[in-house]
Amino acid sequence: MLHAKIKEMNKYLIIIILLLIGACCKDSIELKRYLLTDTEKSVIPYSNNEKVRFAHSNGFEFDISVSNITISLERTETEHCGENYISFEKILVNLQSNTPELYINISIVPFEYYNDNMSISVNSYYFDSKPINSAPDIDILKLGDRIFLDVYEFTNENCDPAIICPKTVFFNKNVGIIQIKMTNDETFTITD
């Protein structure tokens, strides 16, 4: 009987402690909110379910599909009760193809929040981020019969040259990804 009462009291004590801990936690405060400008949003030239035609350097053509575009309001991580945070808008674009197997993510956040505001990954290989409102890396790039102006070059510095993996991505604000170059010099180049 005494044992049952102690168990009962322990249960109530735990509930009271949890209520006190919850009551002591103040609300988090948003310190600042960074939103993408219209210019930053226009850098993503894709639309949901769009198909973009590419050619492999070995001669075959394939489609890369825009599988998802999401715009979300993210916040800096909070790890403690009542910790203040900063919110920022983010666009994430997912592109993919089955043959060859490519999974591409492009994300952009406001430059005001993070200077290197655009990042790209291909098959989980992350490329250097860069400020997409800066001057382009290449003024004129000729790929086959096409000429592209104002091209940004994203490089993957963490790829072992002994492994075939994506090494360079060329990006244009009006077209999107125009070429992916692999460590073995194979390329995937836009045809449209």
NORWOVEN-V971176 format. One record per backbone hydrogen bond with DSSP energy under -1.0 kcal/mol. CO is the residue of the C=O (numbers start at 1). NH is the residue of the N-H. If there is no record, write none. Layout:
# NORWOVEN-V971176
co;nh
CO;NH
CO;NH
This chain:
# NORWOVEN-V971176
co;nh
1;5
2;6
3;7
4;8
5;9
6;10
7;11
8;12
9;13
10;14
11;15
12;16
13;17
14;18
15;19
16;20
17;21
18;22
19;23
20;24
29;85
32;87
34;89
37;41
38;42
40;43
41;44
47;50
50;66
52;64
53;191
54;62
55;189
56;59
60;56
62;54
64;52
65;67
65;96
66;49
68;94
70;92
72;90
74;88
80;83
85;31
86;76
87;34
88;74
90;72
91;108
92;70
93;106
94;67
94;68
95;104
96;65
97;102
102;97
103;123
104;95
105;121
106;93
107;119
108;91
110;114
115;117
117;109
118;130
119;107
120;127
121;105
122;125
125;122
130;118
131;134
138;151
139;150
141;148
143;146
146;143
148;141
151;138
152;171
154;169
155;128
160;163
165;183
167;156
168;181
169;154
170;178
170;179
171;152
172;176
176;172
178;190
179;170
180;188
181;167
181;168
182;185
186;182
187;57
188;180
189;55
